[in-house]
């Protein structure tokens, strides 16, 4: 049991480290790879939930009645799954935004230093 927890934390740490690494790259697209994968996965999970249930009544192996009815609260389930599934997407986008902002500040500082040196 403890091994499973360690493996999960190691996986999460690896994903966060990879997101930080990709966010620090010069290309803006690299840092968006993991958030897009996370969003698509949560969308897949939310849309693959059953929204209709089929029930059948069979007597002696003969199907007499088949009824398809909507699952109660299916829309609420899908919305909740989208919300919960995108928590990781939000965290990854926040990491991306913070490192992009740091990169922009560093670039701006370098440009102002170069401008100051050119004026001398």
N, C-alpha and C positions, 0 to 999 in steps of 0.2 A: 504494500500500500504506500509506504513512504517513498519507494522508488518511483512510483507513478507521479507523485507530487513533484519530486525532483526533476523528472523528465519534462513535465509540463512547464515548470518554472524555467528550465534551461531552454526549452523551445521558445517561450515568450521572450526571454532575454535575447535570444538569437534574432528573433523577428524585430525587436526594438533596435538592436545594434545594426541590423541590416538596413532598417528604415533611416537611422541616423546617417549611416554611411552613404546611402543613396541620396539623401537630402542634401548632403554636403557637396555633391558633385555639381559641376558647372551647368549641366543640362537640367532644365526644369522638369523634363519628362521622367527622368530616372526616379525622382522622389515620389512620383505619383503611381508607380507600378504596384506597390503593395496595397495602397488604399483602393485602387481600382479592383484588384483581385478580391479584396475583402468585401467590397460593395457587391460585386457580381456574385460572390458566394452567398451573401446574405439574401440577395434577391432570388437566387435559385432556391434556397431553403424556404423562404417565405411563399414563393409561388408554387412550390411542390407540396404544400400542405393540402390535405383533402378538403374540398369544399362541398362535396356531395357524397352521400352514403347510399350504397345500394344494398337493399335487403331482399332476400328471397325466401319464399316458403315452399318447401318441397315435401311431398308425401310419397313414400315408396320410390324415391329417386326421380319423381316427375315434378318439375317446377310448375307450381300453380300460379304464383303471383310474384312479380318483380316490382319493387317500388324504389324509386330514386328520390331522395329528399335532401334538401340543403342542410349542412351541418349548422347547428345553432352557433351564432357568434363567429362565423367563418371570417367575416371582414375584420372583426376585432382581433382575431387570432393572427391574421396576416399583418395587420398594422403593428401589433405587439412584436411579432417576429422580426419585422423590418426594423423597428426601433432597437430591440435588443441585439439583433445581428449587426447593426451598424455602430455599436459602441466602439468596437475595435477600429472601424473605419474612421470615426471621429478622432480617436487617439492618434492614429497614424497621420491624419491630416494636420492635427495640431503640432506634431513633431516636425512634419514637413514645413509648415508655415513658420515655426520658430527658427528653424535652421536657414530657411530662405531669407528671413528678415535679417539674421546675423550675417549672412553672405552679402546682402545688399548694403548693410552698414559698413562692412569691411571694404567693399568695392568703392563705396562713396568716400571713405577715409583715405584710401590709396589715391583716388583721383584728386582729392583736395591737396594731399601732400605733393603729388606730382605738379599740380597747378602752382603751389607755393614755391616749389623749387624752380619752376620755369620763370617765375616773376623775379627771382633774385638775380 
